[in-house]
Amino acid sequence: MGDAFIRHIELLGYEKRFFPSQHYVYMFLVKWNDLSEKLVYRRFTEIYEFHKALKEMFPIESGDINVENRIIPHLPAPKWFDGQRSTQNRQGTLAEYCYMLVNLPHKISRCLHVVNFFKVRPDDMNPVTDSQIKKPEVFLLPTDAKKNATDITGPIVLQTYRAIADYEKSSTSEMALKAGDMVDVVEKSESGWWFCQLKNKRGWVPAAYLEPMDGPDESEEQDPNYAGEQYVVQKSYTAMEDDELSLKEGDTIEVIHKLLDGWWVIRKDETTGYYPSMYLQKAGEANTSVKSELRNRGAPPRRSTIRNAKSIHKQSRKQISQETYRRNSKKYIQSQRNLKKNFQNKANVIIEKNEQEENKAQPAVPPRPSKDLILNRCTESTRRKIL
C-alpha cells in the first residue's frame, strides 16, 4: 500500500490535567491514508519543538534563506506560563497551523518527522492519571469553528464579567463569589444560571450577580415583544414580590420580554409580571430530561433582591418598570382589537353591499296572455298552437 501519511488533522479542543501537576494538552483527531482515525494528545511545548525541528529540516521552505520563499506556517512561541486563557485563545491559531501543515508539498507533509510526531503513543491510549487527583476536564472546540481554516476568524475568547456582590453557593454544582471577582462565562443559560470559571474553580452562578465590564446595560437582551410568544407553565410558582405572577402548572401565557437574569416578563390575560423562565416551555416543544432536571433547582435570585450590590459603573442599569410593561401591553392588545374590529366592520360592509346589490329590484315578468287575447290579436300560426 505504500508509506503511511496523514490526510487531515482536526483540533477537537484541549484537556486540563492534574497529574503529575496541572497542565494542558491539545486533542487532535488524526485521519490517515488507510482511512483510520486516531486520537492523540500533545502539549503545546511539544508542538513548538516539533515546529522548530521542521523549520531546520526545510530551511528554504521556512524562509531562513529568503523570507519570500516561506511556505511553512508560523507558530507563536509558548509563554513562560501557559494558563487556561492562553491555551483557550491559541486554539484558532493551532487549528489553522494543522490545516496548512497537511496541505504543504508532500516532501514536507508526508515526511517521517510529521508522520512520527502524530503517530499514536502509549500514553495517548492510556493517559497517566492518579485516582487521588481530580479527573481531567475536557474543553471542546465549538463545532462551528471546526469546518476548515477559512472559517476560523481568530481565537475564541470567553466573555469576562464582574461580581457585584458576594454570593454563597447552595449546592455543589454552584460556585461562590466575592464582590469584585472577575469570572469567564463559559455558558449563558436562559434559566438565569451561567456556567463560569474563576482560576481553577468552575460552577453555576446567578446571572443577576454579574455585570459586563463595558457598561451597565445588557446589550444582548432582546427588546420587549408585546405581540408575545406562547409558553406553557411546567412548574407552579407563588409570587414572592409584588411585580411577580403566581401561576399553576399547565397555564398558558405569553412571554413579552426575555431578560438575561432568567426572570421573564409574561402576560396572563391582561396582567403582566415576572416569572422564572426555567419553569416555562415554549408551546409545541417536547419536554426533555435535561429541562425536567433543571426545573428541580430553585429559581435564581433577581437583581432587585441583591443587597449590598456594588457596581463599577456610575449609572445604574436601565430597567423598564412593570407599569410601563402593563401600559404598553394593554396598548398593543387594544390596537389588535381595534384592527380586528375594523377588519370585521369592513367585512360586514362588503357583505351588506353585496346583499343590497343582490336585492335590487329585478324586471317584473309579464303575465301570460289569456286564450281570448291570443285568438283576437295573434297571428294564424300562434292561434293554431292553442287550438
HUPE-V110293 format. One record per backbone hydrogen bond with DSSP energy under -0.5 kcal/mol. CO is the residue of the C=O (numbers start at 1). NH is the residue of the N-H. If there is no record, write none. Layout:
BEGIN
{{CO;NH} {CO;NH}}
END
This chain:
BEGIN
{{5;33} {8;31} {9;11} {10;12} {10;29} {12;141} {13;27} {14;139} {15;17} {15;25} {16;137} {17;23} {23;17} {25;15} {26;28} {26;42} {27;12} {27;13} {28;30} {28;40} {29;10} {29;31} {30;32} {30;38} {31;7} {31;8} {32;35} {36;32} {38;30} {38;40} {40;28} {42;26} {43;47} {44;48} {45;49} {46;50} {47;51} {48;52} {49;53} {50;54} {51;55} {52;56} {53;57} {54;58} {56;59} {58;62} {59;64} {59;65} {60;63} {61;71} {61;72} {66;69} {67;70} {81;83} {83;87} {84;88} {85;89} {86;90} {88;91} {88;156} {90;94} {91;95} {92;96} {93;97} {94;98} {95;99} {96;100} {97;101} {98;102} {99;103} {101;104} {105;108} {105;109} {106;110} {108;111} {111;114} {111;115} {112;116} {113;117} {114;118} {116;119} {121;124} {121;125} {122;126} {130;133} {137;16} {139;14} {142;145} {143;146} {148;151} {148;152} {149;152} {151;153} {155;157} {159;185} {160;213} {161;183} {162;211} {163;180} {164;310} {167;169} {167;177} {171;174} {173;204} {177;167} {178;181} {181;163} {181;183} {183;161} {183;185} {184;186} {184;197} {185;159} {187;189} {187;195} {189;192} {192;194} {192;207} {193;189} {194;196} {194;205} {195;186} {195;187} {196;203} {197;184} {198;201} {201;198} {203;196} {204;175} {205;194} {206;209} {207;210} {209;164} {211;162} {217;219} {218;221} {224;226} {225;228} {229;255} {230;283} {231;253} {232;281} {233;250} {237;239} {237;247} {241;244} {243;274} {245;247} {247;237} {248;251} {251;233} {251;253} {253;231} {254;256} {254;267} {255;229} {256;225} {257;259} {257;265} {258;222} {259;262} {262;264} {262;277} {264;266} {264;275} {265;256} {265;257} {266;273} {267;254} {267;269} {268;270} {268;271} {271;268} {273;266} {274;245} {275;264} {276;279} {277;280} {279;234} {279;235} {281;232} {282;285} {288;292} {289;293} {290;294} {291;295} {292;296} {293;296} {294;297} {302;305} {303;306} {309;311} {321;325} {322;326} {323;327} {324;328} {325;329} {326;330} {327;331} {328;332} {329;333} {330;334} {331;335} {332;336} {333;337} {334;338} {335;339} {336;340} {337;341} {338;342} {339;343} {340;344} {341;345} {342;346} {343;347} {344;348} {345;349} {346;350} {347;351} {348;352} {349;353} {350;354} {351;355} {352;356} {353;357} {354;358} {355;359} {357;360} {364;366} {370;374} {371;375} {372;376} {373;377} {374;378} {379;383} {380;384} {381;385} {382;385} {382;386} {383;386} {383;387}}
END
